[in-house]
């Protein structure tokens, strides 16, 4: 794969139904993309098999976005099993006890545990409906990020609107910030409520940006990916 074509700061979300559609999209994107996210929606459509195909046969990096949440022993066991795959990132909910269990599960594997702070599809009204404590959503996100990093997370998932504030945390030194909710200029917001452009997210401290629909729904997905990479550079 030519390093001049791809840029692993861009992670393309394979938010399609199954492994067949996922591989078709990977083929269309070719060397323009080196890093992919496989989410919970594809788990029953062959997501783990796709992850293995991408890492072992295609030389791609893979971010498995499972957002694990359960009692400690269950999270630890799940992560121990997933760590046998050649994955780069795995998400868990950012509650400290969940993060600690995930870190126990990965042990000496290179897999990075990323903690979900507050989903980028949520706003304050959603937090109220979920009985989350009062307060500014950005402040709650920063506090959750700090606690997850203190618990041992290798990085956090947060909206680009919080990236700069998280990057300023002492706990964030040397840790990863991965931002979904990134939308190229002129792209529709979809169900995202806290967004930014790719370059703004990187400038604000993100190490990686995750983009799905604006790329895979484009008439020419490879051209859409190359446009994002050109903006990043």
C-alpha positions as CSV (number, residue, x, y, z in Angstrom):
1,X,0.0,0.0,0.0
2,X,1.4,3.3,-1.0
3,X,1.8,5.7,2.0
4,X,1.2,8.6,-0.4
5,X,-2.4,7.5,-1.0
6,X,-3.7,6.7,2.5
7,X,-3.4,8.4,5.9
8,X,-4.2,6.4,8.9
9,X,-5.5,9.4,10.8
10,X,-8.7,8.7,8.7
11,X,-10.7,5.8,9.9
12,X,-13.6,4.8,7.6
13,X,-16.6,3.3,9.3
14,X,-17.8,0.2,7.5
15,X,-21.4,0.8,8.7
16,X,-22.9,-1.6,6.2
17,X,-25.0,-4.7,6.8
18,X,-22.6,-7.6,6.3
19,X,-19.2,-8.8,5.2
20,X,-20.1,-9.0,1.6
21,X,-21.0,-5.3,1.4
22,X,-18.0,-4.5,3.6
23,X,-15.5,-6.2,1.3
24,X,-17.2,-4.6,-1.7
25,X,-16.7,-1.1,-0.1
26,X,-13.1,-1.9,0.8
27,X,-12.4,-2.9,-2.8
28,X,-13.9,0.4,-4.0
29,X,-11.7,2.3,-1.6
30,X,-8.6,0.4,-2.5
31,X,-5.3,2.0,-1.4
32,X,-7.0,5.3,-0.5
33,X,-7.9,4.0,3.0
34,X,-5.7,2.0,5.4
35,X,-7.8,2.0,8.6
36,X,-11.4,0.8,9.1
37,X,-13.9,0.7,11.9
38,X,-16.2,-2.3,12.3
39,X,-19.1,-1.6,14.6
40,X,-21.8,-3.5,16.5
41,X,-24.2,-3.3,13.6
42,X,-22.1,-5.7,11.6
43,X,-21.4,-8.2,14.4
44,X,-24.1,-10.6,13.2
45,X,-23.1,-10.0,9.6
46,X,-19.6,-11.4,9.8
47,X,-17.9,-8.5,11.5
48,X,-15.2,-10.5,13.2
49,X,-14.5,-12.5,10.0
50,X,-14.2,-9.2,8.1
51,X,-11.8,-7.9,10.7
52,X,-9.6,-10.9,10.2
53,X,-9.8,-10.6,6.4
54,X,-8.7,-7.0,6.6
55,X,-5.8,-7.5,8.9
56,X,-4.5,-10.8,7.7
57,X,-5.1,-10.7,4.0
58,X,-5.4,-7.0,3.2
59,X,-2.8,-5.4,5.5
60,X,-5.3,-3.0,6.9
61,X,-5.7,-1.6,10.4
62,X,-9.0,-2.3,12.3
63,X,-10.9,-0.5,15.0
64,X,-13.5,-2.8,16.5
65,X,-16.2,-0.5,17.9
66,X,-18.1,-2.8,20.3
67,X,-18.7,-0.3,23.2
68,X,-18.5,-3.2,25.7
69,X,-20.4,-2.7,29.0
70,X,-21.1,-5.4,31.6
71,X,-19.9,-6.7,34.9
72,X,-16.1,-6.7,35.2
73,X,-15.6,-10.5,34.8
74,X,-17.6,-10.5,31.6
75,X,-15.8,-7.5,30.1
76,X,-12.5,-9.0,30.9
77,X,-13.4,-12.3,29.3
78,X,-14.8,-10.6,26.2
79,X,-11.6,-8.5,25.7
80,X,-9.4,-11.5,26.3
81,X,-11.1,-13.3,23.5
82,X,-11.1,-10.3,21.1
83,X,-7.4,-9.6,21.9
84,X,-6.6,-12.8,20.0
85,X,-7.5,-11.0,16.8
86,X,-4.9,-8.6,15.3
87,X,-6.9,-5.5,16.2
88,X,-5.7,-2.0,16.8
89,X,-8.5,-0.4,18.8
90,X,-11.4,-1.7,20.8
91,X,-14.0,0.4,22.5
92,X,-15.6,0.0,25.9
93,X,-17.9,2.3,27.9
94,X,-15.8,4.8,29.9
95,X,-17.0,3.8,33.4
96,X,-13.8,3.2,35.4
97,X,-14.6,-0.3,36.5
98,X,-15.3,-1.3,32.9
99,X,-12.0,0.2,31.7
100,X,-10.0,-1.6,34.4
101,X,-11.6,-4.9,33.5
102,X,-10.9,-4.4,29.8
103,X,-7.2,-3.6,30.5
104,X,-7.0,-6.8,32.5
105,X,-8.5,-8.7,29.6
106,X,-6.0,-7.4,27.0
107,X,-3.0,-8.0,29.2
108,X,0.2,-7.8,27.2
109,X,-1.5,-7.5,23.8
110,X,-0.9,-4.4,21.6
111,X,-4.6,-3.8,21.4
112,X,-5.6,-0.3,22.5
113,X,-8.6,0.1,24.8
114,X,-10.6,3.3,24.0
115,X,-13.2,4.6,26.4
116,X,-16.5,6.0,25.2
117,X,-17.2,9.2,27.0
118,X,-20.6,10.6,25.8
119,X,-22.0,9.4,22.4
120,X,-21.8,12.1,19.7
121,X,-25.4,11.5,18.9
122,X,-26.5,12.8,22.3
123,X,-27.2,16.3,23.6
124,X,-28.3,17.6,27.0
125,X,-32.0,16.6,26.5
126,X,-30.9,13.0,25.8
127,X,-28.8,13.0,29.0
128,X,-31.9,14.3,31.0
129,X,-34.0,11.5,29.5
130,X,-31.3,9.0,30.6
131,X,-31.2,10.4,34.1
132,X,-27.5,11.5,33.7
133,X,-26.5,14.1,36.3
134,X,-27.2,17.8,35.5
135,X,-24.5,19.9,34.0
136,X,-23.0,21.0,30.7
137,X,-22.5,18.1,28.3
138,X,-19.0,19.1,27.5
139,X,-18.0,19.2,31.2
140,X,-19.4,15.8,31.7
141,X,-17.5,14.5,28.7
142,X,-14.3,15.9,30.0
143,X,-14.8,14.5,33.5
144,X,-15.6,11.0,32.1
145,X,-12.5,11.2,29.9
146,X,-10.3,12.0,32.8
147,X,-11.7,9.2,34.9
148,X,-11.4,6.6,32.1
149,X,-7.8,7.6,31.4
150,X,-7.0,7.4,35.2
151,X,-8.4,3.9,35.1
152,X,-5.9,2.9,32.4
153,X,-7.6,3.5,29.0
154,X,-5.2,4.0,26.1
155,X,-7.4,6.7,24.8
156,X,-10.9,8.0,24.5
157,X,-13.7,8.4,22.0
158,X,-15.1,11.9,22.1
159,X,-16.8,14.4,19.9
160,X,-14.5,16.8,18.0
161,X,-16.0,19.6,20.1
162,X,-14.4,18.2,23.2
163,X,-11.1,17.2,21.7
164,X,-9.1,20.3,22.6
165,X,-10.3,20.2,26.2
166,X,-9.5,16.5,26.6
167,X,-6.1,17.0,25.0
168,X,-5.3,19.7,27.7
169,X,-5.9,17.2,30.5
170,X,-2.8,16.0,32.3
171,X,-4.1,12.4,32.0
172,X,-4.3,12.7,28.2
173,X,-0.5,13.0,27.7
174,X,0.6,10.3,25.4
175,X,-3.0,8.9,25.1
176,X,-5.2,8.7,22.0
177,X,-8.2,10.8,21.1
178,X,-10.4,9.4,18.4
179,X,-13.3,11.5,17.2
180,X,-16.5,10.3,15.4
181,X,-19.0,12.9,14.4
182,X,-16.6,14.4,11.8
183,X,-18.2,15.8,8.7
184,X,-16.4,17.2,5.7
185,X,-17.5,20.7,4.7
186,X,-20.9,20.5,3.1
187,X,-21.8,17.0,4.3
188,X,-25.1,16.4,6.0
189,X,-25.1,15.9,9.8
190,X,-27.2,12.7,9.8
191,X,-27.8,11.7,13.5
192,X,-24.7,13.5,14.8
193,X,-25.3,16.5,17.0
194,X,-21.7,17.5,18.1
195,X,-19.6,17.7,14.9
196,X,-16.6,19.4,13.3
197,X,-14.7,19.3,10.0
198,X,-11.8,16.8,9.7
199,X,-9.0,19.5,9.9
200,X,-10.6,21.2,12.8
201,X,-10.8,17.9,14.7
202,X,-7.1,17.2,14.1
203,X,-6.1,20.8,15.0
204,X,-8.0,20.4,18.3
205,X,-6.0,17.4,19.3
206,X,-7.6,14.3,17.7
207,X,-5.2,11.6,16.6
208,X,-7.8,9.9,14.4
209,X,-11.1,10.9,12.9
210,X,-13.9,8.5,12.0
211,X,-16.1,9.1,9.0
212,X,-18.7,6.8,7.6
213,X,-21.7,7.9,5.5
214,X,-20.1,10.9,3.8
215,X,-17.5,8.5,2.3
216,X,-19.4,5.2,1.7
217,X,-22.6,6.9,0.5
218,X,-20.6,9.1,-2.0
219,X,-20.9,8.3,-5.7
220,X,-17.1,7.8,-5.7
221,X,-16.1,6.7,-2.2
222,X,-12.4,6.6,-3.0
223,X,-12.5,10.2,-4.3
224,X,-14.4,11.2,-1.1
225,X,-11.7,9.6,1.1
226,X,-8.9,11.3,-0.9
227,X,-10.6,14.6,-0.5
228,X,-10.6,14.2,3.3
229,X,-6.9,13.2,3.3
230,X,-6.1,16.2,1.2
231,X,-7.8,18.4,3.8
232,X,-5.8,16.7,6.6
233,X,-2.6,17.4,4.8
